[in-house]
Amino acid sequence: MELRAAFSASLKQARTARGLTQESFSDVSSRTYMSALERGIRAPTIEKLEELCEVMEVHTLSLLALSY
């Protein structure tokens, strides 16, 4: 599986496992951006990745490891 697709799937899996909606990230991101990340259309910066992980209460490295 391509890395971007694997990351997208991992992001969605982590979000849904915690019962969060895309709107739950409204303080750090728009729903449209979250949707684009989960569909593999966009890729986050390191800073944005950290913000998203803070909302999910997941360590950034854990989310990246899920992608591999």
PDB file of N, H, CA, C and O in Angstrom:
ATOM      1  N   MET A   1       0.849  -1.176   0.000  1.00  0.00           N
ATOM      2  CA  MET A   1       0.000   0.000   0.000  1.00  0.00           C
ATOM      3  C   MET A   1       0.893   1.236   0.000  1.00  0.00           C
ATOM      4  O   MET A   1       1.891   1.286   0.719  1.00  0.00           O
ATOM      5  N   GLU A   2       0.542   2.207  -0.787  1.00  0.00           N
ATOM      6  H   GLU A   2      -0.269   2.167  -1.371  1.00  0.00           H
ATOM      7  CA  GLU A   2       1.275   3.462  -0.850  1.00  0.00           C
ATOM      8  C   GLU A   2       1.245   4.148   0.515  1.00  0.00           C
ATOM      9  O   GLU A   2       0.252   4.060   1.238  1.00  0.00           O
ATOM     10  N   LEU A   3       2.324   4.823   0.860  1.00  0.00           N
ATOM     11  H   LEU A   3       3.131   4.895   0.273  1.00  0.00           H
ATOM     12  CA  LEU A   3       2.454   5.445   2.177  1.00  0.00           C
ATOM     13  C   LEU A   3       1.334   6.447   2.454  1.00  0.00           C
ATOM     14  O   LEU A   3       0.776   6.448   3.551  1.00  0.00           O
ATOM     15  N   ARG A   4       0.998   7.288   1.498  1.00  0.00           N
ATOM     16  H   ARG A   4       1.451   7.287   0.606  1.00  0.00           H
ATOM     17  CA  ARG A   4      -0.045   8.286   1.731  1.00  0.00           C
ATOM     18  C   ARG A   4      -1.386   7.609   1.995  1.00  0.00           C
ATOM     19  O   ARG A   4      -2.137   8.039   2.870  1.00  0.00           O
ATOM     20  N   ALA A   5      -1.685   6.566   1.254  1.00  0.00           N
ATOM     21  H   ALA A   5      -1.075   6.217   0.543  1.00  0.00           H
ATOM     22  CA  ALA A   5      -2.937   5.835   1.471  1.00  0.00           C
ATOM     23  C   ALA A   5      -2.931   5.145   2.831  1.00  0.00           C
ATOM     24  O   ALA A   5      -3.947   5.115   3.524  1.00  0.00           O
ATOM     25  N   ALA A   6      -1.785   4.595   3.203  1.00  0.00           N
ATOM     26  H   ALA A   6      -0.959   4.619   2.640  1.00  0.00           H
ATOM     27  CA  ALA A   6      -1.668   3.933   4.504  1.00  0.00           C
ATOM     28  C   ALA A   6      -1.826   4.940   5.636  1.00  0.00           C
ATOM     29  O   ALA A   6      -2.482   4.653   6.638  1.00  0.00           O
ATOM     30  N   PHE A   7      -1.226   6.126   5.482  1.00  0.00           N
ATOM     31  H   PHE A   7      -0.693   6.360   4.669  1.00  0.00           H
ATOM     32  CA  PHE A   7      -1.372   7.159   6.504  1.00  0.00           C
ATOM     33  C   PHE A   7      -2.824   7.603   6.604  1.00  0.00           C
ATOM     34  O   PHE A   7      -3.345   7.778   7.705  1.00  0.00           O
ATOM     35  N   SER A   8      -3.472   7.785   5.477  1.00  0.00           N
ATOM     36  H   SER A   8      -3.048   7.643   4.583  1.00  0.00           H
ATOM     37  CA  SER A   8      -4.878   8.199   5.466  1.00  0.00           C
ATOM     38  C   SER A   8      -5.752   7.207   6.214  1.00  0.00           C
ATOM     39  O   SER A   8      -6.610   7.593   7.007  1.00  0.00           O
ATOM     40  N   ALA A   9      -5.529   5.938   5.957  1.00  0.00           N
ATOM     41  H   ALA A   9      -4.832   5.624   5.312  1.00  0.00           H
ATOM     42  CA  ALA A   9      -6.306   4.896   6.628  1.00  0.00           C
ATOM     43  C   ALA A   9      -6.021   4.878   8.127  1.00  0.00           C
ATOM     44  O   ALA A   9      -6.934   4.683   8.929  1.00  0.00           O
ATOM     45  N   SER A  10      -4.767   5.080   8.508  1.00  0.00           N
ATOM     46  H   SER A  10      -4.025   5.238   7.856  1.00  0.00           H
ATOM     47  CA  SER A  10      -4.389   5.099   9.918  1.00  0.00           C
ATOM     48  C   SER A  10      -4.999   6.288  10.642  1.00  0.00           C
ATOM     49  O   SER A  10      -5.457   6.163  11.778  1.00  0.00           O
ATOM     50  N   LEU A  11      -5.005   7.430   9.990  1.00  0.00           N
ATOM     51  H   LEU A  11      -4.633   7.531   9.067  1.00  0.00           H
ATOM     52  CA  LEU A  11      -5.605   8.632  10.575  1.00  0.00           C
ATOM     53  C   LEU A  11      -7.091   8.415  10.834  1.00  0.00           C
ATOM     54  O   LEU A  11      -7.595   8.718  11.915  1.00  0.00           O
ATOM     55  N   LYS A  12      -7.779   7.892   9.839  1.00  0.00           N
ATOM     56  H   LYS A  12      -7.370   7.646   8.960  1.00  0.00           H
ATOM     57  CA  LYS A  12      -9.214   7.647   9.996  1.00  0.00           C
ATOM     58  C   LYS A  12      -9.471   6.599  11.069  1.00  0.00           C
ATOM     59  O   LYS A  12     -10.396   6.746  11.869  1.00  0.00           O
ATOM     60  N   GLN A  13      -8.668   5.551  11.094  1.00  0.00           N
ATOM     61  H   GLN A  13      -7.918   5.433  10.444  1.00  0.00           H
ATOM     62  CA  GLN A  13      -8.827   4.495  12.089  1.00  0.00           C
ATOM     63  C   GLN A  13      -8.640   5.053  13.504  1.00  0.00           C
ATOM     64  O   GLN A  13      -9.425   4.744  14.400  1.00  0.00           O
ATOM     65  N   ALA A  14      -7.618   5.862  13.705  1.00  0.00           N
ATOM     66  H   ALA A  14      -6.979   6.113  12.978  1.00  0.00           H
ATOM     67  CA  ALA A  14      -7.355   6.442  15.025  1.00  0.00           C
ATOM     68  C   ALA A  14      -8.485   7.389  15.429  1.00  0.00           C
ATOM     69  O   ALA A  14      -8.910   7.394  16.584  1.00  0.00           O
ATOM     70  N   ARG A  15      -8.964   8.179  14.492  1.00  0.00           N
ATOM     71  H   ARG A  15      -8.618   8.175  13.553  1.00  0.00           H
ATOM     72  CA  ARG A  15     -10.047   9.124  14.780  1.00  0.00           C
ATOM     73  C   ARG A  15     -11.322   8.392  15.169  1.00  0.00           C
ATOM     74  O   ARG A  15     -11.943   8.722  16.179  1.00  0.00           O
ATOM     75  N   THR A  16     -11.714   7.411  14.384  1.00  0.00           N
ATOM     76  H   THR A  16     -11.210   7.143  13.563  1.00  0.00           H
ATOM     77  CA  THR A  16     -12.970   6.710  14.654  1.00  0.00           C
ATOM     78  C   THR A  16     -12.872   5.823  15.905  1.00  0.00           C
ATOM     79  O   THR A  16     -13.863   5.635  16.610  1.00  0.00           O
ATOM     80  N   ALA A  17     -11.687   5.282  16.178  1.00  0.00           N
ATOM     81  H   ALA A  17     -10.881   5.435  15.605  1.00  0.00           H
ATOM     82  CA  ALA A  17     -11.504   4.452  17.370  1.00  0.00           C
ATOM     83  C   ALA A  17     -11.724   5.263  18.646  1.00  0.00           C
ATOM     84  O   ALA A  17     -12.092   4.714  19.685  1.00  0.00           O
ATOM     85  N   ARG A  18     -11.498   6.560  18.559  1.00  0.00           N
ATOM     86  H   ARG A  18     -11.200   7.006  17.715  1.00  0.00           H
ATOM     87  CA  ARG A  18     -11.696   7.425  19.711  1.00  0.00           C
ATOM     88  C   ARG A  18     -13.070   8.097  19.704  1.00  0.00           C
ATOM     89  O   ARG A  18     -13.369   8.930  20.560  1.00  0.00           O
ATOM     90  N   GLY A  19     -13.891   7.728  18.740  1.00  0.00           N
ATOM     91  H   GLY A  19     -13.648   7.051  18.045  1.00  0.00           H
ATOM     92  CA  GLY A  19     -15.242   8.270  18.676  1.00  0.00           C
ATOM     93  C   GLY A  19     -15.306   9.730  18.279  1.00  0.00           C
ATOM     94  O   GLY A  19     -16.260  10.431  18.616  1.00  0.00           O
ATOM     95  N   LEU A  20     -14.288  10.193  17.559  1.00  0.00           N
ATOM     96  H   LEU A  20     -13.513   9.624  17.285  1.00  0.00           H
ATOM     97  CA  LEU A  20     -14.238  11.580  17.140  1.00  0.00           C
ATOM     98  C   LEU A  20     -14.782  11.735  15.721  1.00  0.00           C
ATOM     99  O   LEU A  20     -14.638  10.840  14.888  1.00  0.00           O
ATOM    100  N   THR A  21     -15.396  12.863  15.463  1.00  0.00           N
ATOM    101  H   THR A  21     -15.513  13.590  16.139  1.00  0.00           H
ATOM    102  CA  THR A  21     -15.845  13.196  14.117  1.00  0.00           C
ATOM    103  C   THR A  21     -14.821  14.137  13.494  1.00  0.00           C
ATOM    104  O   THR A  21     -13.938  14.649  14.181  1.00  0.00           O
ATOM    105  N   GLN A  22     -14.942  14.356  12.217  1.00  0.00           N
ATOM    106  H   GLN A  22     -15.660  13.941  11.658  1.00  0.00           H
ATOM    107  CA  GLN A  22     -14.044  15.320  11.565  1.00  0.00           C
ATOM    108  C   GLN A  22     -14.251  16.711  12.134  1.00  0.00           C
ATOM    109  O   GLN A  22     -13.319  17.515  12.152  1.00  0.00           O
ATOM    110  N   GLU A  23     -15.442  17.005  12.594  1.00  0.00           N
ATOM    111  H   GLU A  23     -16.199  16.352  12.579  1.00  0.00           H
ATOM    112  CA  GLU A  23     -15.738  18.304  13.186  1.00  0.00           C
ATOM    113  C   GLU A  23     -15.055  18.480  14.538  1.00  0.00           C
ATOM    114  O   GLU A  23     -14.888  19.607  15.006  1.00  0.00           O
ATOM    115  N   SER A  24     -14.661  17.382  15.166  1.00  0.00           N
ATOM    116  H   SER A  24     -14.796  16.466  14.786  1.00  0.00           H
ATOM    117  CA  SER A  24     -13.979  17.444  16.461  1.00  0.00           C
ATOM    118  C   SER A  24     -12.631  18.161  16.359  1.00  0.00           C
ATOM    119  O   SER A  24     -12.072  18.580  17.373  1.00  0.00           O
ATOM    120  N   PHE A  25     -12.123  18.300  15.162  1.00  0.00           N
ATOM    121  H   PHE A  25     -12.577  17.960  14.339  1.00  0.00           H
ATOM    122  CA  PHE A  25     -10.825  18.922  14.938  1.00  0.00           C
ATOM    123  C   PHE A  25     -10.937  20.396  14.561  1.00  0.00           C
ATOM    124  O   PHE A  25      -9.968  20.990  14.089  1.00  0.00           O
ATOM    125  N   SER A  26     -12.098  20.981  14.763  1.00  0.00           N
ATOM    126  H   SER A  26     -12.885  20.498  15.147  1.00  0.00           H
ATOM    127  CA  SER A  26     -12.363  22.344  14.290  1.00  0.00           C
ATOM    128  C   SER A  26     -11.418  23.385  14.893  1.00  0.00           C
ATOM    129  O   SER A  26     -11.214  24.440  14.293  1.00  0.00           O
ATOM    130  N   ASP A  27     -10.841  23.114  16.060  1.00  0.00           N
ATOM    131  H   ASP A  27     -11.007  22.257  16.548  1.00  0.00           H
ATOM    132  CA  ASP A  27      -9.895  24.072  16.651  1.00  0.00           C
ATOM    133  C   ASP A  27      -8.555  24.088  15.924  1.00  0.00           C
ATOM    134  O   ASP A  27      -7.832  25.082  15.984  1.00  0.00           O
ATOM    135  N   VAL A  28      -8.215  22.999  15.238  1.00  0.00           N
ATOM    136  H   VAL A  28      -8.802  22.191  15.189  1.00  0.00           H
ATOM    137  CA  VAL A  28      -6.910  22.920  14.573  1.00  0.00           C
ATOM    138  C   VAL A  28      -7.015  22.734  13.056  1.00  0.00           C
ATOM    139  O   VAL A  28      -6.021  22.871  12.342  1.00  0.00           O
ATOM    140  N   SER A  29      -8.221  22.420  12.566  1.00  0.00           N
ATOM    141  H   SER A  29      -9.028  22.308  13.146  1.00  0.00           H
ATOM    142  CA  SER A  29      -8.361  22.116  11.147  1.00  0.00           C
ATOM    143  C   SER A  29      -9.825  22.219  10.717  1.00  0.00           C
ATOM    144  O   SER A  29     -10.732  22.182  11.549  1.00  0.00           O
ATOM    145  N   SER A  30     -10.034  22.346   9.436  1.00  0.00           N
ATOM    146  H   SER A  30      -9.298  22.376   8.760  1.00  0.00           H
ATOM    147  CA  SER A  30     -11.407  22.352   8.924  1.00  0.00           C
ATOM    148  C   SER A  30     -11.837  20.919   8.601  1.00  0.00           C
ATOM    149  O   SER A  30     -10.996  20.042   8.408  1.00  0.00           O
ATOM    150  N   ARG A  31     -13.122  20.694   8.544  1.00  0.00           N
ATOM    151  H   ARG A  31     -13.806  21.406   8.701  1.00  0.00           H
ATOM    152  CA  ARG A  31     -13.643  19.379   8.186  1.00  0.00           C
ATOM    153  C   ARG A  31     -13.196  19.014   6.779  1.00  0.00           C
ATOM    154  O   ARG A  31     -12.884  17.854   6.506  1.00  0.00           O
ATOM    155  N   THR A  32     -13.163  19.992   5.891  1.00  0.00           N
ATOM    156  H   THR A  32     -13.416  20.934   6.113  1.00  0.00           H
ATOM    157  CA  THR A  32     -12.740  19.770   4.513  1.00  0.00           C
ATOM    158  C   THR A  32     -11.291  19.275   4.455  1.00  0.00           C
ATOM    159  O   THR A  32     -10.973  18.361   3.694  1.00  0.00           O
ATOM    160  N   TYR A  33     -10.420  19.880   5.258  1.00  0.00           N
ATOM    161  H   TYR A  33     -10.679  20.623   5.876  1.00  0.00           H
ATOM    162  CA  TYR A  33      -9.019  19.471   5.295  1.00  0.00           C
ATOM    163  C   TYR A  33      -8.901  18.050   5.851  1.00  0.00           C
ATOM    164  O   TYR A  33      -8.154  17.232   5.316  1.00  0.00           O
ATOM    165  N   MET A  34      -9.634  17.763   6.918  1.00  0.00           N
ATOM    166  H   MET A  34     -10.241  18.428   7.353  1.00  0.00           H
ATOM    167  CA  MET A  34      -9.611  16.413   7.495  1.00  0.00           C
ATOM    168  C   MET A  34     -10.070  15.385   6.473  1.00  0.00           C
ATOM    169  O   MET A  34      -9.487  14.306   6.362  1.00  0.00           O
ATOM    170  N   SER A  35     -11.103  15.720   5.736  1.00  0.00           N
ATOM    171  H   SER A  35     -11.576  16.596   5.826  1.00  0.00           H
ATOM    172  CA  SER A  35     -11.607  14.820   4.706  1.00  0.00           C
ATOM    173  C   SER A  35     -10.541  14.571   3.637  1.00  0.00           C
ATOM    174  O   SER A  35     -10.346  13.440   3.192  1.00  0.00           O
ATOM    175  N   ALA A  36      -9.863  15.630   3.237  1.00  0.00           N
ATOM    176  H   ALA A  36     -10.022  16.549   3.599  1.00  0.00           H
ATOM    177  CA  ALA A  36      -8.814  15.503   2.223  1.00  0.00           C
ATOM    178  C   ALA A  36      -7.659  14.648   2.739  1.00  0.00           C
ATOM    179  O   ALA A  36      -7.078  13.873   1.979  1.00  0.00           O
ATOM    180  N   LEU A  37      -7.321  14.781   4.030  1.00  0.00           N
ATOM    181  H   LEU A  37      -7.793  15.410   4.647  1.00  0.00           H
ATOM    182  CA  LEU A  37      -6.265  13.949   4.606  1.00  0.00           C
ATOM    183  C   LEU A  37      -6.678  12.490   4.603  1.00  0.00           C
ATOM    184  O   LEU A  37      -5.893  11.615   4.239  1.00  0.00           O
ATOM    185  N   GLU A  38      -7.913  12.229   5.011  1.00  0.00           N
ATOM    186  H   GLU A  38      -8.551  12.940   5.307  1.00  0.00           H
ATOM    187  CA  GLU A  38      -8.384  10.848   5.111  1.00  0.00           C
ATOM    188  C   GLU A  38      -8.603  10.188   3.752  1.00  0.00           C
ATOM    189  O   GLU A  38      -8.647   8.962   3.656  1.00  0.00           O
ATOM    190  N   ARG A  39      -8.738  10.985   2.719  1.00  0.00           N
ATOM    191  H   ARG A  39      -8.703  11.982   2.797  1.00  0.00           H
ATOM    192  CA  ARG A  39      -8.873  10.427   1.369  1.00  0.00           C
ATOM    193  C   ARG A  39      -7.536  10.380   0.644  1.00  0.00           C
ATOM    194  O   ARG A  39      -7.471   9.919  -0.496  1.00  0.00           O
ATOM    195  N   GLY A  40      -6.470  10.848   1.283  1.00  0.00           N
ATOM    196  H   GLY A  40      -6.523  11.223   2.209  1.00  0.00           H
ATOM    197  CA  GLY A  40      -5.139  10.800   0.679  1.00  0.00           C
ATOM    198  C   GLY A  40      -4.889  11.874  -0.353  1.00  0.00           C
ATOM    199  O   GLY A  40      -3.940  11.780  -1.132  1.00  0.00           O
ATOM    200  N   ILE A  41      -5.729  12.898  -0.370  1.00  0.00           N
ATOM    201  H   ILE A  41      -6.500  12.976   0.263  1.00  0.00           H
ATOM    202  CA  ILE A  41      -5.569  13.996  -1.330  1.00  0.00           C
ATOM    203  C   ILE A  41      -4.513  14.987  -0.843  1.00  0.00           C
ATOM    204  O   ILE A  41      -3.772  15.564  -1.639  1.00  0.00           O
ATOM    205  N   ARG A  42      -4.456  15.173   0.468  1.00  0.00           N
ATOM    206  H   ARG A  42      -5.057  14.704   1.115  1.00  0.00           H
ATOM    207  CA  ARG A  42      -3.498  16.105   1.070  1.00  0.00           C
ATOM    208  C   ARG A  42      -2.605  15.341   2.039  1.00  0.00           C
ATOM    209  O   ARG A  42      -2.940  14.236   2.468  1.00  0.00           O
ATOM    210  N   ALA A  43      -1.475  15.935   2.376  1.00  0.00           N
ATOM    211  H   ALA A  43      -1.204  16.832   2.028  1.00  0.00           H
ATOM    212  CA  ALA A  43      -0.551  15.382   3.375  1.00  0.00           C
ATOM    213  C   ALA A  43      -0.256  16.489   4.384  1.00  0.00           C
ATOM    214  O   ALA A  43      -0.013  17.630   3.993  1.00  0.00           O
ATOM    215  N   PRO A  44      -0.274  16.167   5.673  1.00  0.00           N
ATOM    216  CA  PRO A  44      -0.062  17.211   6.688  1.00  0.00           C
ATOM    217  C   PRO A  44       1.411  17.553   6.860  1.00  0.00           C
ATOM    218  O   PRO A  44       2.294  16.746   6.569  1.00  0.00           O
ATOM    219  N   THR A  45       1.654  18.770   7.340  1.00  0.00           N
ATOM    220  H   THR A  45       0.937  19.426   7.576  1.00  0.00           H
ATOM    221  CA  THR A  45       3.003  19.136   7.765  1.00  0.00           C
ATOM    222  C   THR A  45       3.255  18.466   9.118  1.00  0.00           C
ATOM    223  O   THR A  45       2.326  17.951   9.741  1.00  0.00           O
ATOM    224  N   ILE A  46       4.476  18.474   9.559  1.00  0.00           N
ATOM    225  H   ILE A  46       5.231  18.892   9.053  1.00  0.00           H
ATOM    226  CA  ILE A  46       4.818  17.904  10.861  1.00  0.00           C
ATOM    227  C   ILE A  46       4.064  18.645  11.969  1.00  0.00           C
ATOM    228  O   ILE A  46       3.573  18.024  12.912  1.00  0.00           O
ATOM    229  N   GLU A  47       3.977  19.953  11.853  1.00  0.00           N
ATOM    230  H   GLU A  47       4.376  20.457  11.087  1.00  0.00           H
ATOM    231  CA  GLU A  47       3.282  20.748  12.863  1.00  0.00           C
ATOM    232  C   GLU A  47       1.790  20.404  12.902  1.00  0.00           C
ATOM    233  O   GLU A  47       1.212  20.269  13.980  1.00  0.00           O
ATOM    234  N   LYS A  48       1.182  20.266  11.751  1.00  0.00           N
ATOM    235  H   LYS A  48       1.652  20.376  10.875  1.00  0.00           H
ATOM    236  CA  LYS A  48      -0.240  19.937  11.685  1.00  0.00           C
ATOM    237  C   LYS A  48      -0.483  18.531  12.201  1.00  0.00           C
ATOM    238  O   LYS A  48      -1.474  18.283  12.888  1.00  0.00           O
ATOM    239  N   LEU A  49       0.408  17.614  11.877  1.00  0.00           N
ATOM    240  H   LEU A  49       1.213  17.815  11.319  1.00  0.00           H
ATOM    241  CA  LEU A  49       0.297  16.247  12.370  1.00  0.00           C
ATOM    242  C   LEU A  49       0.299  16.233  13.896  1.00  0.00           C
ATOM    243  O   LEU A  49      -0.488  15.518  14.515  1.00  0.00           O
ATOM    244  N   GLU A  50       1.175  17.016  14.492  1.00  0.00           N
ATOM    245  H   GLU A  50       1.815  17.597  13.989  1.00  0.00           H
ATOM    246  CA  GLU A  50       1.241  17.100  15.952  1.00  0.00           C
ATOM    247  C   GLU A  50      -0.067  17.646  16.527  1.00  0.00           C
ATOM    248  O   GLU A  50      -0.554  17.135  17.535  1.00  0.00           O
ATOM    249  N   GLU A  51      -0.637  18.665  15.908  1.00  0.00           N
ATOM    250  H   GLU A  51      -0.242  19.081  15.089  1.00  0.00           H
ATOM    251  CA  GLU A  51      -1.908  19.232  16.375  1.00  0.00           C
ATOM    252  C   GLU A  51      -3.037  18.204  16.284  1.00  0.00           C
ATOM    253  O   GLU A  51      -3.840  18.082  17.208  1.00  0.00           O
ATOM    254  N   LEU A  52      -3.098  17.478  15.191  1.00  0.00           N
ATOM    255  H   LEU A  52      -2.445  17.577  14.441  1.00  0.00           H
ATOM    256  CA  LEU A  52      -4.133  16.463  15.018  1.00  0.00           C
ATOM    257  C   LEU A  52      -3.995  15.370  16.073  1.00  0.00           C
ATOM    258  O   LEU A  52      -4.988  14.911  16.637  1.00  0.00           O
ATOM    259  N   CYS A  53      -2.767  14.960  16.331  1.00  0.00           N
ATOM    260  H   CYS A  53      -1.960  15.332  15.872  1.00  0.00           H
ATOM    261  CA  CYS A  53      -2.533  13.915  17.325  1.00  0.00           C
ATOM    262  C   CYS A  53      -2.890  14.386  18.732  1.00  0.00           C
ATOM    263  O   CYS A  53      -3.354  13.591  19.549  1.00  0.00           O
ATOM    264  N   GLU A  54      -2.682  15.649  19.019  1.00  0.00           N
ATOM    265  H   GLU A  54      -2.304  16.294  18.355  1.00  0.00           H
ATOM    266  CA  GLU A  54      -3.073  16.190  20.326  1.00  0.00           C
ATOM    267  C   GLU A  54      -4.580  16.085  20.520  1.00  0.00           C
ATOM    268  O   GLU A  54      -5.040  15.742  21.610  1.00  0.00           O
ATOM    269  N   VAL A  55      -5.346  16.372  19.487  1.00  0.00           N
ATOM    270  H   VAL A  55      -4.972  16.651  18.602  1.00  0.00           H
ATOM    271  CA  VAL A  55      -6.797  16.271  19.585  1.00  0.00           C
ATOM    272  C   VAL A  55      -7.202  14.824  19.848  1.00  0.00           C
ATOM    273  O   VAL A  55      -8.100  14.566  20.649  1.00  0.00           O
ATOM    274  N   MET A  56      -6.541  13.879  19.176  1.00  0.00           N
ATOM    275  H   MET A  56      -5.811  14.088  18.526  1.00  0.00           H
ATOM    276  CA  MET A  56      -6.877  12.464  19.330  1.00  0.00           C
ATOM    277  C   MET A  56      -6.246  11.844  20.576  1.00  0.00           C
ATOM    278  O   MET A  56      -6.562  10.711  20.938  1.00  0.00           O
ATOM    279  N   GLU A  57      -5.354  12.591  21.229  1.00  0.00           N
ATOM    280  H   GLU A  57      -5.097  13.511  20.935  1.00  0.00           H
ATOM    281  CA  GLU A  57      -4.597  12.085  22.379  1.00  0.00           C
ATOM    282  C   GLU A  57      -3.815  10.822  22.005  1.00  0.00           C
ATOM    283  O   GLU A  57      -3.844   9.811  22.706  1.00  0.00           O
ATOM    284  N   VAL A  58      -3.119  10.926  20.873  1.00  0.00           N
ATOM    285  H   VAL A  58      -3.096  11.748  20.303  1.00  0.00           H
ATOM    286  CA  VAL A  58      -2.275   9.856  20.351  1.00  0.00           C
ATOM    287  C   VAL A  58      -0.892  10.453  20.120  1.00  0.00           C
ATOM    288  O   VAL A  58      -0.772  11.582  19.645  1.00  0.00           O
ATOM    289  N   HIS A  59       0.143   9.702  20.452  1.00  0.00           N
ATOM    290  H   HIS A  59       0.045   8.785  20.837  1.00  0.00           H
ATOM    291  CA  HIS A  59       1.493  10.183  20.180  1.00  0.00           C
ATOM    292  C   HIS A  59       1.707  10.184  18.668  1.00  0.00           C
ATOM    293  O   HIS A  59       1.276   9.269  17.967  1.00  0.00           O
ATOM    294  N   THR A  60       2.367  11.206  18.188  1.00  0.00           N
ATOM    295  H   THR A  60       2.717  11.949  18.758  1.00  0.00           H
ATOM    296  CA  THR A  60       2.611  11.352  16.752  1.00  0.00           C
ATOM    297  C   THR A  60       3.314  10.129  16.172  1.00  0.00           C
ATOM    298  O   THR A  60       2.961   9.664  15.088  1.00  0.00           O
ATOM    299  N   LEU A  61       4.285   9.618  16.873  1.00  0.00           N
ATOM    300  H   LEU A  61       4.572   9.995  17.754  1.00  0.00           H
ATOM    301  CA  LEU A  61       5.014   8.447  16.404  1.00  0.00           C
ATOM    302  C   LEU A  61       4.102   7.225  16.296  1.00  0.00           C
ATOM    303  O   LEU A  61       4.263   6.408  15.390  1.00  0.00           O
ATOM    304  N   SER A  62       3.158   7.101  17.208  1.00  0.00           N
ATOM    305  H   SER A  62       3.028   7.764  17.944  1.00  0.00           H
ATOM    306  CA  SER A  62       2.215   5.975  17.158  1.00  0.00           C
ATOM    307  C   SER A  62       1.382   6.022  15.886  1.00  0.00           C
ATOM    308  O   SER A  62       1.168   4.997  15.239  1.00  0.00           O
ATOM    309  N   LEU A  63       0.914   7.214  15.530  1.00  0.00           N
ATOM    310  H   LEU A  63       1.089   8.046  16.055  1.00  0.00           H
ATOM    311  CA  LEU A  63       0.120   7.345  14.306  1.00  0.00           C
ATOM    312  C   LEU A  63       0.965   7.020  13.077  1.00  0.00           C
ATOM    313  O   LEU A  63       0.502   6.344  12.158  1.00  0.00           O
ATOM    314  N   LEU A  64       2.180   7.495  13.065  1.00  0.00           N
ATOM    315  H   LEU A  64       2.556   8.045  13.811  1.00  0.00           H
ATOM    316  CA  LEU A  64       3.072   7.195  11.931  1.00  0.00           C
ATOM    317  C   LEU A  64       3.377   5.702  11.869  1.00  0.00           C
ATOM    318  O   LEU A  64       3.419   5.126  10.782  1.00  0.00           O
ATOM    319  N   ALA A  65       3.588   5.079  13.008  1.00  0.00           N
ATOM    320  H   ALA A  65       3.554   5.547  13.891  1.00  0.00           H
ATOM    321  CA  ALA A  65       3.889   3.645  13.037  1.00  0.00           C
ATOM    322  C   ALA A  65       2.717   2.823  12.487  1.00  0.00           C
ATOM    323  O   ALA A  65       2.928   1.803  11.831  1.00  0.00           O
ATOM    324  N   LEU A  66       1.498   3.262  12.750  1.00  0.00           N
ATOM    325  H   LEU A  66       1.327   4.091  13.282  1.00  0.00           H
ATOM    326  CA  LEU A  66       0.322   2.573  12.203  1.00  0.00           C
ATOM    327  C   LEU A  66       0.317   2.581  10.678  1.00  0.00           C
ATOM    328  O   LEU A  66      -0.296   1.721  10.046  1.00  0.00           O
ATOM    329  N   SER A  67       0.998   3.546  10.101  1.00  0.00           N
ATOM    330  H   SER A  67       1.497   4.244  10.615  1.00  0.00           H
ATOM    331  CA  SER A  67       1.017   3.682   8.643  1.00  0.00           C
ATOM    332  C   SER A  67       1.942   2.680   7.968  1.00  0.00           C
ATOM    333  O   SER A  67       1.903   2.512   6.749  1.00  0.00           O
ATOM    334  N   TYR A  68       2.767   2.022   8.756  1.00  0.00           N
ATOM    335  H   TYR A  68       2.799   2.159   9.747  1.00  0.00           H
ATOM    336  CA  TYR A  68       3.739   1.079   8.186  1.00  0.00           C
ATOM    337  C   TYR A  68       3.332  -0.308   8.461  1.00  0.00           C
ATOM    338  O   TYR A  68       4.022  -1.246   8.061  1.00  0.00           O
TER     339      TYR A  68
END
